Amino acid sequence: MADVILRDIVKSFGSVTALRGLNLQIEEGEFVSLLGPSGCGKTTTLRILAGLEFPTSGTISIGDRVVNDVAPAQRDIAMVFQSYALYPHMTVAENIAYPLKKRRIPRGERTVMVQKAAELLQLTELLRRKPRQLSGGQQQRVALGRALVRDPKVFLLDEPLSNLDAKLRSYMRVELVELHRRLGRTMIYVTHDQLEAMTMSDRIAVMDGGDLQQFAPPNTVYREPANRFVAGFIGTPAMNLVDGELVLSGGDWTFRTGNLSVPVPPLGENAAAGPAALGFRPEHVRFGEGPIEGTVQVVEQSGHENIVVAKFANDLRITGRAPAAQVWKPGEPVRIRIDTAEAHAFAAGPNGERLNRPRAAA
């Protein structure tokens, strides 16, 4: 088994604590993304797994053994770096074969293993080239090939697509997902790009300030964010988050702020009347109808839809999606309706927990 388990991992750099008691269990064969803003601790987590950093406290297990004191080369992992870290004086074949050479694998076996990796990654025609003769996408595949020939239990990928242009990144996302499907190995992927995490992962670990905020499948993270941070971080454009208060009357909950008063879905037992925040996605804002009156501020046209930002009483700004055929101009009056069945209530505070009852399983 190649489960990866982090128990109570703390990592401090002097007076700065990068990880605060991180607990994470990744199952064998999963594709898991570590997602969060810069400085959240995701790369530190990956480096601790790789053995390039040591935890201040806590336990790291890969498979059925604790690896805290195991050298990186003995952990049965392979890491792909953001910079690819290819040797410029070596050919593609020599770069891929390098870890096999270090392990003193006989030349004949090395050749066969390199050929297999090259075929899998469509690099056969490039084996004689040097890295400077390759595109960014080709270099990325060479770095993957070098990891692949080691036949590790776990792949660690540190933002491997960040240096590629948008079109190539989209192509390589598909390639990585397909590679994971064929290999069936555990892959742990660090990214700050939520599109990568959402489209590639079995589960996403959302991190902030050294803490794990939520660990769940992409659809759950999007539709049922655990707290206000996850709600505001996941989604483009971001979720609308409005501060106000919850009022309970006759068994029904209402959210109020200024002259805005909207019903909210049933809340769980942890809900209480008082300060709170209401969150709703831009796709749950209906333009051109409804009781809330405001003024259009900004319209972003993306071809297939318009992103509209409107201003309402008390300087309240709400972002919504509108069909491309629905044309709005800055300064125009507008009415909106919020689909409150899809709204979320959060406790007060920057990381206030989600108060809604869990959704029924689909």
C-alpha positions as CSV (number, residue, x, y, z in Angstrom):
1,M,0.0,0.0,0.0
2,A,1.2,3.5,-0.7
3,D,-1.1,5.6,1.5
4,V,0.6,8.9,2.5
5,I,-0.2,10.0,6.1
6,L,0.8,13.2,7.8
7,R,0.1,13.3,11.5
8,D,0.2,16.5,13.6
9,I,2.9,18.0,11.3
10,V,4.4,21.2,12.7
11,K,7.1,23.1,10.8
12,S,8.8,26.2,12.1
13,F,11.4,28.4,10.5
14,G,12.7,30.3,13.5
15,S,9.8,32.4,14.8
16,V,7.7,31.7,11.7
17,T,5.4,28.6,11.8
18,A,4.7,27.3,8.3
19,L,2.6,24.3,9.3
20,R,0.4,24.2,12.4
21,G,-0.4,20.6,13.2
22,L,-1.3,19.4,9.7
23,N,-3.2,16.1,9.5
24,L,-3.7,14.6,6.0
25,Q,-4.4,11.0,4.8
26,I,-4.0,10.4,1.1
27,E,-5.1,7.0,-0.2
28,E,-3.2,4.8,-2.5
29,G,-3.6,5.8,-6.2
30,E,-5.3,9.2,-5.4
31,F,-4.5,12.4,-7.3
32,V,-4.5,15.0,-4.5
33,S,-3.8,18.7,-5.0
34,L,-2.5,21.0,-2.3
35,L,-4.1,24.3,-3.1
36,G,-3.8,27.7,-1.5
37,P,-2.3,31.2,-1.7
38,S,1.4,32.0,-1.5
39,G,2.8,31.2,1.9
40,C,0.0,28.8,2.9
41,G,2.4,25.9,3.5
42,K,1.7,23.7,0.5
43,T,5.3,23.6,-0.9
44,T,6.7,23.1,2.6
45,T,4.4,20.1,2.9
46,L,5.6,18.7,-0.3
47,R,9.3,19.2,0.6
48,I,8.7,17.5,4.0
49,L,7.2,14.5,2.1
50,A,10.2,14.5,-0.2
51,G,12.7,14.6,2.7
52,L,14.1,18.0,1.6
53,E,12.8,19.6,4.9
54,F,12.3,18.0,8.3
55,P,9.2,18.6,10.4
56,T,9.7,20.3,13.8
57,S,7.3,17.6,15.1
58,G,4.8,15.1,13.8
59,T,5.0,11.8,11.9
60,I,5.2,11.1,8.1
61,S,4.2,7.7,6.8
62,I,4.5,6.4,3.2
63,G,3.0,3.0,2.8
64,D,3.4,1.0,6.0
65,R,6.6,2.8,7.3
66,V,7.4,6.0,9.1
67,V,9.9,8.0,7.0
68,N,10.8,10.9,9.2
69,D,14.5,9.7,9.4
70,V,14.6,8.0,5.9
71,A,16.8,9.7,3.3
72,P,15.0,11.1,0.3
73,A,16.5,8.5,-2.1
74,Q,15.1,5.7,0.1
75,R,11.5,7.0,0.4
76,D,10.4,5.5,-2.9
77,I,9.1,8.9,-4.2
78,A,9.9,10.9,-7.2
79,M,9.6,14.7,-7.4
80,V,9.0,16.9,-10.5
81,F,10.1,20.5,-9.9
82,Q,8.6,23.8,-11.2
83,S,11.9,24.5,-13.0
84,Y,12.1,20.9,-14.4
85,A,15.8,20.8,-13.3
86,L,17.1,19.2,-16.5
87,Y,20.8,18.8,-17.0
88,P,21.6,21.1,-20.0
89,H,24.6,19.2,-21.2
90,M,22.8,15.9,-21.4
91,T,20.4,14.6,-24.1
92,V,16.8,13.8,-23.3
93,A,17.7,10.1,-23.1
94,E,20.6,10.8,-20.7
95,N,18.4,13.0,-18.5
96,I,15.7,10.3,-18.2
97,A,18.3,7.6,-17.6
98,Y,20.2,9.6,-14.9
99,P,18.4,8.2,-11.8
100,L,18.9,4.7,-13.2
101,K,22.6,5.3,-13.7
102,K,22.9,6.5,-10.1
103,R,21.3,3.3,-9.0
104,R,23.8,1.4,-11.1
105,I,21.2,-0.2,-13.3
106,P,23.0,-2.0,-16.2
107,R,23.1,-0.1,-19.5
108,G,20.9,-2.5,-21.4
109,E,18.1,-2.4,-18.8
110,R,18.4,1.4,-18.7
111,T,17.9,1.7,-22.4
112,V,14.8,-0.5,-22.3
113,M,13.3,1.5,-19.4
114,V,14.1,4.9,-21.1
115,Q,12.4,3.7,-24.3
116,K,9.3,2.6,-22.5
117,A,9.0,6.0,-20.7
118,A,9.7,7.9,-23.9
119,E,6.9,6.0,-25.7
120,L,4.5,6.6,-22.9
121,L,5.3,10.4,-22.9
122,Q,5.6,10.7,-26.7
123,L,9.3,11.6,-26.5
124,T,10.8,8.9,-28.7
125,E,11.7,11.3,-31.6
126,L,13.4,13.7,-29.1
127,L,15.8,11.4,-27.3
128,R,18.9,12.7,-29.0
129,R,18.1,16.4,-28.4
130,K,19.4,18.7,-25.6
131,P,17.0,20.6,-23.3
132,R,17.7,23.9,-25.0
133,Q,16.2,22.4,-28.2
134,L,12.9,21.6,-26.6
135,S,9.7,23.5,-25.9
136,G,8.5,24.1,-22.4
137,G,5.9,21.3,-22.7
138,Q,8.5,18.9,-24.0
139,Q,10.9,19.7,-21.2
140,Q,8.1,19.1,-18.7
141,R,7.5,15.7,-20.2
142,V,11.2,14.9,-19.9
143,A,11.1,15.8,-16.2
144,L,8.1,13.5,-15.9
145,G,10.0,10.8,-17.7
146,R,12.9,11.0,-15.3
147,A,10.5,10.6,-12.4
148,L,8.6,7.8,-14.2
149,V,11.6,5.5,-14.8
150,R,12.2,5.3,-11.0
151,D,8.8,3.5,-10.8
152,P,8.1,5.2,-7.4
153,K,5.1,4.6,-5.2
154,V,4.4,8.3,-4.9
155,F,4.9,11.2,-7.4
156,L,5.3,14.7,-6.0
157,L,4.7,17.5,-8.4
158,D,5.6,21.1,-7.5
159,E,3.7,23.5,-9.8
160,P,5.0,21.7,-12.9
161,L,2.8,23.6,-15.3
162,S,3.4,27.2,-14.1
163,N,6.0,28.0,-16.7
164,L,3.8,27.1,-19.7
165,D,1.5,29.2,-21.7
166,A,-2.3,28.9,-21.3
167,K,-2.9,26.6,-24.3
168,L,-0.1,24.3,-23.3
169,R,-1.1,24.2,-19.7
170,S,-4.6,23.0,-20.8
171,Y,-3.0,20.3,-23.0
172,M,-0.7,19.1,-20.2
173,R,-3.5,19.0,-17.6
174,V,-5.2,16.4,-19.8
175,E,-1.9,14.5,-20.3
176,L,-1.2,14.4,-16.6
177,V,-4.7,13.1,-15.8
178,E,-4.3,10.4,-18.5
179,L,-0.9,9.5,-17.2
180,H,-2.3,9.1,-13.7
181,R,-5.1,6.9,-14.9
182,R,-2.6,4.6,-16.7
183,L,-0.1,4.4,-13.9
184,G,-2.5,4.2,-11.0
185,R,0.1,5.7,-8.7
186,T,-0.4,8.2,-5.9
187,M,0.2,11.7,-7.1
188,I,0.5,14.8,-4.9
189,Y,0.3,18.0,-6.8
190,V,1.1,21.5,-5.5
191,T,-0.6,24.5,-7.3
192,H,-2.0,27.9,-6.7
193,D,-4.2,27.6,-9.8
194,Q,-7.6,26.4,-8.7
195,L,-8.6,25.4,-12.3
196,E,-5.8,22.9,-12.2
197,A,-6.8,21.6,-8.8
198,M,-10.5,21.4,-9.7
199,T,-10.1,19.6,-13.1
200,M,-7.4,17.1,-12.2
201,S,-7.9,16.1,-8.6
202,D,-9.7,13.3,-6.8
203,R,-9.5,15.4,-3.7
204,I,-8.3,18.9,-2.9
205,A,-6.5,20.0,0.3
206,V,-7.2,23.7,0.6
207,M,-4.6,25.4,2.9
208,D,-4.1,28.8,4.4
209,G,-1.7,30.2,7.0
210,G,-0.3,26.7,7.6
211,D,-3.7,25.2,8.4
212,L,-5.8,22.7,6.4
213,Q,-9.1,24.4,5.7
214,Q,-10.8,21.6,3.9
215,F,-10.0,18.3,2.3
216,A,-12.7,17.0,-0.1
217,P,-13.5,16.2,-3.7
218,P,-13.6,19.3,-6.0
219,N,-17.4,19.4,-6.3
220,T,-17.8,19.4,-2.5
221,V,-15.2,22.1,-2.0
222,Y,-17.1,24.2,-4.5
223,R,-20.7,23.5,-3.5
224,E,-20.1,23.0,0.3
225,P,-17.1,25.2,1.3
226,A,-16.2,24.4,4.9
227,N,-15.7,28.0,5.9
228,R,-15.6,31.6,4.7
229,F,-11.9,31.3,3.5
230,V,-12.6,28.3,1.2
231,A,-15.8,30.0,-0.1
232,G,-13.9,33.1,-1.1
233,F,-10.8,31.4,-2.4
234,I,-12.5,28.8,-4.7
235,G,-14.3,30.1,-7.7
236,T,-13.7,32.6,-10.5
237,P,-15.2,35.2,-10.1
238,A,-15.1,34.8,-6.4
239,M,-18.2,34.1,-4.3
240,N,-20.1,37.1,-3.1
241,L,-19.7,37.5,0.7
242,V,-21.9,40.0,2.5
243,D,-21.6,40.8,6.2
244,G,-24.8,41.2,8.2
245,E,-26.8,39.2,10.7
246,L,-28.9,36.1,11.0
247,V,-32.4,36.5,12.4
248,L,-34.6,33.5,13.4
249,S,-38.4,34.0,13.3
250,G,-41.0,31.2,13.5
251,G,-38.4,28.6,12.7
252,D,-37.2,30.4,9.5
253,W,-33.9,32.0,9.1
254,T,-33.4,35.4,7.4
255,F,-30.2,37.3,6.6
256,R,-30.3,41.0,6.9
257,T,-27.9,43.8,6.1
258,G,-28.9,47.5,5.6
259,N,-32.2,47.4,3.6
260,L,-31.4,43.9,2.2
261,S,-33.4,41.0,3.7
262,V,-33.3,37.5,2.2
263,P,-34.4,34.1,3.4
264,V,-31.6,31.5,3.8
265,P,-31.7,27.7,3.5
266,P,-32.2,25.6,6.6
267,L,-29.2,25.9,9.0
268,G,-27.6,23.3,11.2
269,E,-27.5,23.1,15.0
270,N,-24.4,25.2,15.2
271,A,-26.2,28.3,13.8
272,A,-27.1,31.2,16.1
273,A,-28.8,34.5,15.6
274,G,-26.4,37.4,15.4
275,P,-23.5,38.6,13.2
276,A,-22.8,36.4,10.2
277,A,-22.0,36.4,6.5
278,L,-24.1,35.4,3.5
279,G,-22.3,33.8,0.5
280,F,-23.6,33.2,-3.0
281,R,-21.9,32.4,-6.3
282,P,-22.1,34.8,-9.3
283,E,-24.1,32.1,-11.2
284,H,-26.8,32.4,-8.6
285,V,-27.5,36.1,-9.3
286,R,-30.3,36.8,-11.7
287,F,-30.1,40.1,-13.6
288,G,-33.0,42.0,-14.9
289,E,-35.5,40.8,-12.4
290,G,-36.1,40.8,-8.6
291,P,-36.6,43.1,-5.7
292,I,-33.0,44.4,-5.2
293,E,-32.3,47.7,-7.1
294,G,-28.8,48.9,-8.0
295,T,-26.6,50.4,-10.6
296,V,-24.2,48.6,-13.0
297,Q,-20.6,49.4,-12.4
298,V,-18.4,47.1,-14.5
299,V,-19.1,44.7,-17.3
300,E,-16.5,42.2,-18.4
301,Q,-17.2,40.5,-21.7
302,S,-15.7,37.1,-22.2
303,G,-17.5,36.0,-25.3
304,H,-19.7,33.3,-23.9
305,E,-21.0,35.4,-21.0
306,N,-20.7,38.7,-19.3
307,I,-19.4,39.2,-15.8
308,V,-21.4,42.1,-14.2
309,V,-20.5,44.0,-11.1
310,A,-23.3,46.1,-9.7
311,K,-23.5,48.5,-6.7
312,F,-26.4,48.6,-4.3
313,A,-27.4,50.5,-1.2
314,N,-24.8,50.9,1.6
315,D,-21.9,50.5,-1.0
316,L,-22.8,46.8,-1.4
317,R,-21.2,45.3,-4.5
318,I,-22.5,42.1,-6.1
319,T,-20.9,40.2,-8.9
320,G,-23.0,38.0,-11.2
321,R,-22.9,36.1,-14.5
322,A,-25.2,37.2,-17.4
323,P,-25.7,35.6,-20.8
324,A,-23.6,37.2,-23.6
325,A,-26.8,38.4,-25.3
326,Q,-27.8,40.2,-22.2
327,V,-26.0,43.6,-22.6
328,W,-25.5,45.9,-19.7
329,K,-23.7,49.3,-19.6
330,P,-22.0,51.0,-16.7
331,G,-24.4,53.5,-15.0
332,E,-27.5,51.6,-16.0
333,P,-30.1,50.8,-13.3
334,V,-30.5,47.1,-12.7
335,R,-32.6,44.7,-10.6
336,I,-31.4,41.4,-9.3
337,R,-32.7,38.3,-7.6
338,I,-30.5,36.0,-5.5
339,D,-31.1,32.3,-5.7
340,T,-31.1,31.9,-1.9
341,A,-31.6,28.1,-2.2
342,E,-27.9,28.0,-3.2
343,A,-26.7,30.5,-0.6
344,H,-24.4,29.8,2.3
345,A,-24.4,31.3,5.8
346,F,-21.1,31.6,7.6
347,A,-20.3,32.4,11.2
348,A,-18.7,35.8,11.8
349,G,-14.9,36.1,11.3
350,P,-12.5,35.6,8.4
351,N,-12.6,31.8,8.7
352,G,-16.2,31.5,10.0
353,E,-17.5,28.0,9.6
354,R,-20.3,27.2,7.2
355,L,-23.7,27.0,9.0
356,N,-25.8,25.3,6.4
357,R,-27.0,21.8,6.9
358,P,-25.0,19.3,4.8
359,R,-26.6,18.6,1.3
360,A,-28.2,15.3,0.8
361,A,-26.0,12.8,-1.2
362,A,-26.7,13.0,-4.9
